[in-house]
């Protein structure tokens, strides 16, 4: 009888310790989603329209020595649109050139237009590898970590990791062997701390904008494997616009 009471007391002690911690990939994904917004808010997202500025550097001849190149700050307006299931459009407006890239299902394209002479432009269709990467990027922006298996991908639990002194868990979202997002979530809150790509790039997010109950980052800092840093700061986020399909379709070049 005594041993039975010991077992019962041990079981009660476990109950009193609190709810079970997230241990599976699915449980961690649920926690990460809960940090971003409620299930109803996340599932209601059909499109996201970001506007802001892109900051980076470009190589220009040095004022002191024209034979040497130096980094010069560059800031440009950027407009990004993602729409379910797989539509994407990004427009970056420079001082002389506007560059637009689009994804429409299984077709992707890029067009550059000379702002000083719009009759001068370049256009090219993107290859299959680039299309797959844009589709993965669109999914990552719209689906909030859940359901990658439905599109033929997998998620792998990488275990406990410390990032910036925070206890984190690593989840790898594998769209293909050459398209992987390693994401590190804070265990206590589910907050995304950083993302690494299969190519060695790193993505950090700062600040927040909350729209219709969904949490977005104010700033995204992308550091490429070669050390190049690109920063996008968002001024506005609009959800669930009905964006015409023509905005993503391959442009009719005869009309230009």
Phi, psi and omega per residue, in radians:
X1 nan -0.717 -3.100
X2 -1.069 -0.757 -3.125
X3 -1.101 -0.607 3.139
X4 -1.145 -0.721 3.130
X5 -1.138 -0.649 3.108
X6 -1.062 -0.748 3.141
X7 -1.094 -0.776 -3.135
X8 -1.097 -0.766 3.135
X9 -1.099 -0.658 3.116
X10 -1.123 -0.713 3.124
X11 -1.129 -0.715 3.118
X12 -1.134 -0.626 3.124
X13 -1.110 -0.687 3.096
X14 -1.124 -0.714 3.108
X15 -1.066 -0.771 -3.075
X16 -1.173 -0.370 -3.107
X17 -1.192 -0.270 3.099
X18 2.036 3.139 -3.105
X19 -1.167 2.752 3.128
X20 -1.106 2.480 3.098
X21 -1.325 2.724 3.054
X22 -1.174 2.252 -3.113
X23 -2.231 -0.502 3.138
X24 -1.645 2.857 3.110
X25 -1.023 -0.708 -3.125
X26 -1.100 -0.681 3.136
X27 -1.204 -0.688 3.102
X28 -1.183 -0.668 3.096
X29 -1.085 -0.744 3.112
X30 -1.049 -0.686 -3.141
X31 -1.214 -0.707 3.113
X32 -1.111 -0.714 3.113
X33 -1.136 -0.699 -3.129
X34 -1.097 -0.536 3.099
X35 -1.206 -0.624 -3.106
X36 -1.331 -0.677 -3.125
X37 3.051 3.025 3.110
X38 -1.228 2.809 3.125
X39 -1.048 -0.689 -3.132
X40 -1.151 -0.677 3.139
X41 -1.189 -0.769 -3.123
X42 -1.173 -0.742 -3.113
X43 -1.210 -0.339 -3.136
X44 -1.415 -0.218 -3.092
X45 -1.252 2.135 3.077
X46 -1.990 -0.451 3.091
X47 -2.683 2.680 3.091
X48 -2.320 2.282 3.130
X49 -2.128 1.926 3.129
X50 -1.772 2.443 2.937
X51 -2.289 2.523 -3.121
X52 3.106 -2.628 -3.131
X53 -2.292 2.516 3.084
X54 -1.872 2.247 3.126
X55 -2.086 2.296 3.093
X56 -2.698 -2.821 3.073
X57 -2.282 2.728 3.035
X58 -2.295 2.655 3.139
X59 -1.441 2.189 3.104
X60 -2.345 2.717 3.094
X61 -1.074 2.427 3.119
X62 -1.158 2.456 3.116
X63 -1.139 -0.524 -3.126
X64 -1.453 -0.589 -3.081
X65 -2.515 1.784 -3.067
X66 -1.088 -0.290 3.140
X67 -1.399 -0.152 -3.122
X68 -1.952 2.525 3.089
X69 -1.785 2.443 3.104
X70 -2.258 2.796 3.118
X71 -1.401 2.283 3.074
X72 -2.093 2.271 3.136
X73 -1.042 2.513 -3.115
X74 -2.400 2.214 -3.139
X75 -2.253 2.219 -3.048
X76 -2.426 2.517 3.018
X77 -1.096 2.511 3.100
X78 -2.371 2.472 -3.141
X79 -2.273 2.107 -3.098
X80 -2.170 2.335 3.103
X81 -2.293 2.298 3.026
X82 -2.183 2.336 3.133
X83 -2.437 2.392 3.140
X84 -1.196 2.571 0.000
X85 -1.494 -0.698 -3.075
X86 -2.499 1.206 3.054
X87 -2.247 2.410 -3.094
X88 -2.623 2.490 3.068
X89 -2.549 2.236 3.141
X90 -2.249 2.219 3.122
X91 -2.167 2.185 3.104
X92 -2.065 2.165 -3.076
X93 -1.893 1.926 3.101
X94 -1.600 -2.979 -3.140
X95 -1.306 -0.461 -3.092
X96 -2.168 -0.408 -3.032
X97 -2.342 2.430 2.949
X98 -1.837 2.228 -3.137
X99 -2.010 2.173 3.123
X100 -2.151 2.311 3.033
X101 -2.144 2.540 -3.097
X102 -2.411 2.665 3.040
X103 -2.281 2.270 3.101
X104 -2.366 1.555 -3.110
X105 1.220 -1.832 -3.129
X106 -1.929 0.269 3.080
X107 -2.086 2.394 3.109
X108 -2.446 2.608 -3.018
X109 -2.636 2.923 3.117
X110 -2.535 2.384 -3.140
X111 -2.379 2.352 3.086
X112 -2.069 2.273 -3.104
X113 -2.158 2.310 3.079
X114 -1.309 2.006 -3.083
X115 -1.168 -0.484 3.137
X116 -1.363 -0.392 3.115
X117 -2.615 1.493 -3.052
X118 -1.008 -0.290 3.094
X119 -1.262 -0.213 3.076
X120 -1.715 2.026 -3.126
X121 -2.626 2.802 3.080
X122 -2.194 2.526 -3.125
X123 -2.504 2.476 3.010
X124 -2.672 2.574 3.022
X125 -1.476 2.498 -3.140
X126 -1.531 2.634 -3.068
X127 -1.400 3.085 -3.035
X128 -1.060 -0.666 3.131
X129 -1.137 -0.725 3.122
X130 -1.164 -0.658 3.096
X131 -1.082 -0.785 3.139
X132 -1.062 -0.683 -3.132
X133 -1.193 -0.704 3.110
X134 -1.169 -0.645 3.087
X135 -1.125 -0.722 3.110
X136 -1.114 -0.739 3.136
X137 -1.114 -0.679 3.108
X138 -1.141 -0.777 3.104
X139 -1.047 -0.772 -3.104
X140 -1.076 -0.589 -3.127
X141 -1.378 -0.502 -3.003
X142 -1.804 -0.369 -2.961
X143 -1.854 -0.118 3.000
X144 0.933 0.906 2.951
X145 1.335 -0.181 -2.997
X146 -1.884 2.377 2.984
X147 1.639 0.332 -3.119
X148 -1.107 -0.463 3.141
X149 -1.105 -0.529 -3.118
X150 -1.165 -0.383 3.122
X151 -1.830 0.244 3.075
X152 1.572 0.133 3.112
X153 -1.732 -3.093 3.119
X154 -2.456 2.779 3.025
X155 -2.155 2.355 -3.084
X156 -2.115 2.296 3.102
X157 -1.423 2.092 -3.063
X158 -1.690 -0.113 3.090
X159 1.671 -3.008 -3.051
X160 -1.393 2.411 3.129
X161 -2.502 2.569 3.035
X162 -1.780 2.164 3.134
X163 -2.236 2.166 -3.127
X164 0.956 0.594 3.136
X165 1.374 0.074 -3.116
X166 -1.815 2.450 3.057
X167 -1.280 2.075 -3.067
X168 -2.230 2.906 2.989
X169 -2.122 2.474 -3.117
X170 -1.773 2.235 3.029
X171 -2.165 2.279 3.118
X172 -1.838 2.132 3.123
X173 -1.746 1.893 -2.963
X174 -1.841 1.839 3.109
X175 -1.506 -0.569 3.089
X176 -2.853 2.980 -3.117
X177 -1.018 -0.517 -3.100
X178 -1.911 0.248 3.091
X179 -2.386 1.649 -3.051
X180 -2.352 2.363 3.035
X181 -2.003 1.962 3.064
X182 -1.599 1.997 -3.066
X183 -1.971 2.447 -3.100
X184 -2.037 2.024 -3.084
X185 -1.906 2.395 3.071
X186 -1.148 2.214 -3.050
X187 -1.141 -0.614 -3.056
X188 -1.242 -0.583 -3.006
X189 -2.105 -0.387 -3.015
X190 1.527 0.044 -3.113
X191 -1.214 2.367 3.082
X192 -1.283 2.128 -3.097
X193 -1.635 -0.792 3.077
X194 -2.800 2.847 3.086
X195 -2.240 2.415 3.019
X196 -2.073 2.525 3.089
X197 -1.782 2.888 -3.118
X198 -1.112 -0.359 -3.108
X199 -1.553 -0.032 3.113
X200 1.744 0.078 3.075
X201 -1.331 2.793 3.133
X202 -2.321 2.391 -3.137
X203 -2.150 2.221 3.074
X204 -2.087 2.686 -3.137
X205 -2.269 2.479 -3.114
X206 -2.362 2.686 3.076
X207 1.171 -3.062 3.124
X208 -2.747 2.614 2.976
X209 -2.265 2.218 -3.140
X210 -1.903 2.124 -3.119
X211 -2.240 2.127 3.113
X212 0.893 0.695 3.086
X213 1.410 0.124 3.137
X214 -1.954 2.307 -3.085
X215 -1.598 2.197 3.077
X216 -2.103 2.736 3.082
X217 -1.390 2.530 3.048
X218 -1.364 -0.573 -3.064
X219 -2.430 2.411 3.078
X220 -2.119 2.164 -3.102
X221 -1.948 2.038 -3.078
X222 -1.952 2.036 3.108
X223 -1.924 1.983 -3.129
X224 -1.287 2.881 -3.116
X225 -1.059 -0.489 -3.139
X226 -1.482 0.053 3.092
X227 1.684 -0.155 3.121
X228 -1.145 2.298 -3.109
X229 -1.962 2.264 3.063
X230 -2.144 2.272 -3.115
X231 -2.102 2.223 3.043
X232 -1.973 2.151 3.089
X233 -1.946 2.155 -3.073
X234 -1.596 2.318 3.045
X235 -1.634 -0.526 -3.055
X236 -2.663 2.522 3.038
X237 -2.277 2.200 3.129
X238 -2.088 2.285 -3.123
X239 -1.819 2.545 2.894
X240 1.099 0.590 2.919
X241 -1.192 2.593 3.019
X242 -1.603 1.672 -3.021
X243 -1.619 2.177 -3.097
X244 -1.004 2.493 -3.126
X245 -1.021 -0.535 -3.108
X246 -1.080 -0.409 3.138
X247 -1.161 -0.390 -3.093
X248 -1.879 -0.328 -3.037
X249 -1.181 2.720 3.063
X250 -0.996 2.209 -3.086
X251 -1.076 2.604 3.029
X252 -1.437 1.766 -3.040
X253 -1.186 -0.389 3.132
X254 -1.187 -0.397 -3.116
X255 -1.466 -0.076 -3.124
X256 -1.769 nan nan
